[in-house]
Amino acid sequence: MLKSMLKPVLLSAALISGSAMAANYDIDGAHTTILFKINHMGFSETVGRFNSFSGNYQYDANKPQSAQVAITIDADSLDTNHEARDKHVKSPDFLDTKQYPEISFKSTAFNGNADKGVLTGDLTMHGVTKQVDLNVVKIGEGKDPWGGYRSGFNGTITLKRADFGIDQMLGGIGNDVKIELFIEGIRK
Amino acid sequence: MYGESVSPLAMLLPVVVYPLLAAVVLGLVLFQFEHKQLQKPAFWLATGLIWLAWITAAQGIHTRWQLPPRQALDWLLIASLVPVLATRLPKEYRMSGFGVASMLSFALVAQPLLGRMSTIEIFTQVVGWLLFCGMAISASDRQQSAFRFPVSQIVMIVTSAVVIGISSSLNTAQMTGSLAVVLGVIWLLNRIVALSAQSILAVTQATMALWLFILAYAFYYADVSIYALMLLALPLLIKWTDNPGDTWWKKIATTVAISLLPGVLAIWWVWPEQSLY
């Protein structure tokens, strides 16, 4: 009798604790990197990153399909370790950061399991919004030494910059932009 | 992934060939109007010529130009006609009219930035804009030499294209450079078919108006140093006159040397510490 009464109570408690795990995470800028690589004249790949961004995500290991991600990148924080090139990439020739100061991504769906999958969402860059698919792999999650709770993911995607109206110098600079995200979030 | 290389001809077409051909055709039309004493069409074509010839270059450089305008660069191509036409205002209103017309038309180009500016910032920009335009138009109204004023203007435009290219945007530099091609062609054409001095001065003044508009775009959107741009515009304050005893090459040499000096200083100002690429 007692056992039969306890069962739904325990199940409810487990569900509540499960939904509590489907918490919101703030992206930890200190442990998150947004990199991009682009071909240079067929000789090499030039690597750059964005130094300023913010965002959050919702993640539940039991219900990965409900995952949601929103990231906003300060386009002017682009850094390719070469000041003159950075100024050029930020100019109207490429990202036009004075006119389009933000790059944003908002997820719309997730297909996969708790460890990896494809996150679909709307990427807005250079004033153009396109649906993109981001390949995501979970790295880990758990309590940190300071009493907080963290989770981390890596993501990769290859975009065609011309699709976003960034079509200058396609002869010398590749059209494919490989983006790699290394994200760590702290549960709120 | 790695695209086909762009041929130099494809790059030269919009910057040199299109504006060159357009300027030759429009310059000859202007000559015909003058020849047939069609004063009014010649009066307007003298200024419109610069914009029309430049737009053939600009649309080849800004290949995603769309109407109605959506980007700042779309607006730049359209709105730049306003200050060009404002140079034809009657002299008694020209200084204030040109300043206000240029400012309001550039406000269309600067729409994305205006929302991020404080009231104080907008106020200081407006005051600066009116002062700068007023000085430029009144200085260009004083010009007397239809030979030296365009040469000085061409030198300023070419050096500004170099400054803008080094600073950040090659596209904006190309658009600036194409303006020098247009004025250069008209200046050369004048050596062959002899347009009136009045038309040449009007064409050069209109070029100045368009050039200032592009410089403003370079400052606001391509982050080109305002100090370098001010240096580049300094020769506008010089009143060019023709001394009867001067040979043509002496006039060219002195005009180029005087106009080039601030440009060289501006190039030095923006020269990057690192190698470019």
Interface residues (C-beta under 8 A of the other chain):
Chain A: N39 M41 G42 H82 E83 A84 R85 K87 H88 K90 S91 P92 D93 D96 K98 Q99 Y100 P101 G127 G165 D167 Q168 M169 L170 G171 G172 G174 N175 D176
Chain B: M1 Y2 G3 E4 S5 V6 T63 R64 R70 Q71 A72 L73 P112 L113 R116 S167 S168 S169 L170 N171 T172 Y220 Y221 A222 D223 P272 E273 Q274 S275 L276 Y277
